[in-house]
Amino acid sequence: MERVTQKNERGYYLLGDGIYSDWGVPEKFRGDDVDRLAAYEDTGLEPEEIKATFTPEAVIKLAAQALGTTPDRLRELAQADREKNDPLTLDELRGMRGKWVWVVSPDKDLTVSAWAYVGANHVFTYWEYDNDELVGRVVYNLCDYGAWIAYRNPIKTVMPGEEQHGV
């Protein structure tokens, strides 16, 4: 790659030679951006070679090294984050239109939990069971969110009379 920075007599990198002001006078630029460009040019690598050094695996290794841990530990933490199953907020639920969520109704007489499809203003369950018996289909209105809760993944439903131990 052709070099565009040069060092001056004081040791500063300059960008210039061929860059002219509006008045036709040669200009030379220096500063942090020029120093960064010079450092890149000092590597002697082409842009494609720079990209090739930053594979996902290389980035994970660099991140682990910077954080003082191992790549495997970073992968474990990332997996745990992906599997996090906190209740969705209403905004998160609205953002999941066209996707499936696990819905739980806190109704004390009939605890409902089922996969449900998120629509524009409603969440639709297609199969709903109570004690292994099919009881039908339910439509939840998003404006009633809080009376029922949605999750990304299934959770254990607490049946009437059972104690709930940290969902």
C-alpha positions, 0 to 999 in steps of 0.5 A: 500500500502506498504510504501517505504519511511522512515524518518531519524533521521534528519527528511528527507524522504529517499528512500532505504532499499533494493536498492543497488549500483553496489558495493553491498552497500545499498544506500539511496536517498532523494530529492524533488521526494522522498518528493513527494512520501512520501507525497503521501504515507502519504495520505494512498490512493491507486492509484485507490482512487487518480484517483477517486477523480479527476473526471471531475466535481471535476477538474472543481470545483478545477480550478474554486476555484483556479481562483476565479470564479464559475464552471458555469462561467468556463463552459460558457467560455469553451462553448464560446471558442468552439463556436468561429468562427474566419476565419480559417488560411490556416494551420487550414484549411489544418488540417481539411481534411475530414471535413466540413467548411463554405466557403464565397467568397468575389466576389462582383457580386455573394456572395457565402456562403455554406458548403464545404468539405475539400479535400487534395488540394481543398475545394468542395461546393455541393450546392451553392445558390444566393438569394435562387436560386441554382447556382451549385457547386464550387471547391476552390483551397487551394493555392488560400486561401485568395480570399475566406475564410473558417469558422468552422460555418456558418456566415451571408453573406453580399450581394452586396450593403449591409454594413458589420457590424462585422462578 
